[in-house]
Amino acid sequence: MSYSRITGTGSYLPERVVTNKDLEKTMDTSDEWIRERTGIRRRHIAADGERCSDMALAAAHQAMEMAEIEPEEIDLIIVGTVTPDKIFPSTACIIQRRLGIRGCPAFDIQAACSGFIYALDLANRQIQTGAAKTALVIGSEILSRLTNWDDRATAVLFGDGAGAVILQASDEPGIVSTHIHSDGRYEDLLHVPEGIGTSLEGLLVEGAFIRMDGNAVFRRAVATLGSIAQETLANNGIDKHDVDWLVPHQANLRIISAAAKKLDLSMDHVVVTVDEHANTSSASIPLALNTAIRDGRIERGQLLLFEAFGAGFTWGSALVRY
């Protein structure tokens, strides 16, 4: 059986920045209120006409450059997203076309904020079985288009962006293990309540905004991230103090801090980027990973723990030897 390892990372954030101060001008909120409850200072918003695939492709090119590979070497493309360019075909197929390659599997995964972990899990298994040698795994989201900018409870939380990794076959483990779960009983606690209609009117766009029971989601996220971390470490016989870096889904600084506390990890060993781009759903882990690799915090040989929690509820983790 082959192993897989991360050989390249990349990310993209749109040029337009909306700060907390900007939001003060349009809604009943304040920079202090937002930072105290979320840790977020600003978010990036996609330009008119900018698409999920545009952002994903920019992140992919960065990752390919770091990995020193050409498009024709890619034999698997998986994109985690809840905001695809089109209902079909998949954003992954659109990226495949734009990269000028064809024939390899290309598909999207919809697991909300856990999308990147789900995609990484599947790509790793494809490489382990020999079905693929070089996988492009992307998380890309334009959540601003699902955000009700009159709803203070959700509007301050989300942003747009993309992150990507190149995963390649290796003689030594890079992806040590992945763990993914879901529980659909909690559907209504975090959802967009509209989709394809039940009549010829088709897609229902009226009211197609993110709705969330913030307190309930917070409680479940903290408890679940603690349990998935313990599951991951126990399954690999690894002590929590052996983890060099926690790279969590960037949803809320209080959730991140609680997850670090359960692992007895100093925040000096937690990659935090939520302050700079808010919650970018499936893009947030690869965005954070790319940032910490490129600024030198994460080094080759270190042990990383990825963990995510999202609507569904879905959750997952990956233990990675970088």
C-alpha positions, 0 to 999 in steps of 0.5 A, a space after each residue: 500500500 502506498 502512502 500520501 504526503 502534502 507536497 504543495 499548498 496554496 491559497 487565495 483571498 479576494 482583494 475586497 476587505 470588509 472590516 468590523 468598522 465597515 460593518 458598524 456603518 450598516 448594522 447594529 454592531 461594533 468592532 469590540 463586540 465582534 472581536 470579543 465573541 469571534 476573534 474576527 477583525 475582517 473578512 474578504 469578499 469576492 468581487 462581482 463576477 468572481 466565482 468559486 472556480 476562479 478562487 480555487 484555480 488561483 490557490 491550485 496554481 500556488 500549490 502546484 508551483 510549490 510541489 513543482 508539478 505540471 497540470 498533466 501530472 494531476 490524476 484526481 481533483 476533489 473540491 470541497 464547497 457549498 458554493 459551486 459555480 453551477 449546480 452541475 457540472 461540478 466545480 472540480 470539472 470546471 477546474 479540470 477544463 481550465 487546467 487543460 487536463 482531461 480523463 482523471 476523476 474530478 468531483 465536488 464534496 459538500 460537507 460544509 465546513 468539514 469539506 476539506 477534511 472529507 476531500 483529503 480523506 477520499 484523496 488519501 484513500 485513492 492514493 493508498 489503493 494506487 488509484 491515483 498518484 497526484 491529487 489536487 484537493 481544494 476548499 473554495 467558498 463564496 459564503 458572502 452570497 449566502 449571507 444575509 447582511 441585515 442579520 448581525 448574528 451571521 453577517 459578521 462571521 463569514 468570508 470568501 476564499 480558497 485553499 489547496 494542497 497537492 497530495 502525492 504518493 510517497 514511501 513514507 506516511 504523510 497523512 497518518 490517518 483521517 476520521 470523518 463523521 456526520 449526524 443529520 439530526 442537527 440539520 436545522 441548527 445550521 443550514 440554508 433552508 432553500 434549494 431546488 424547489 418542488 415545482 417547475 419554478 425550480 431554484 428557490 432563491 428567496 431567503 436562501 441565506 445561512 441560518 444558525 442557532 449560534 449557542 447550540 452550534 458552539 456547544 456541539 462544536 466544542 464537545 465534538 472537536 474534543 472527541 474527534 481529537 481524542 479519537 484520532 490520537 488514541 487510534 494512532 497511539 499518540 500522546 497529545 503532547 506529541 502534536 506540534 501544531 493544531 490547524 483547526 477550522 477557522 470558525 470562531 476564536 473561542 471554539 479554537 481556544 477551547 479545542 486547544 485547551 482540551 489538547 493541553 496545547 498552548 495557543 503558540 502551537 495553534 494556527 489562527 487566521 480567523 481574525 484575517 478572513 473570518 469563517 471561510 468554511 471548507 477553505 479555512 484549514 488549507 488557508 491556515 495551513 498555507 499561511 503557516 507553512 509559508 511564514 515558516 512556523 510549520 516545518 517538514 517532519 512536524 506532526 499536525 492535527 487538522 480538525 473541522 466541524 460544520 453543518 450537517 452536522 459533519 466533523 472530521 480530523 486528519 493527523 499529518 506528518 508534514 
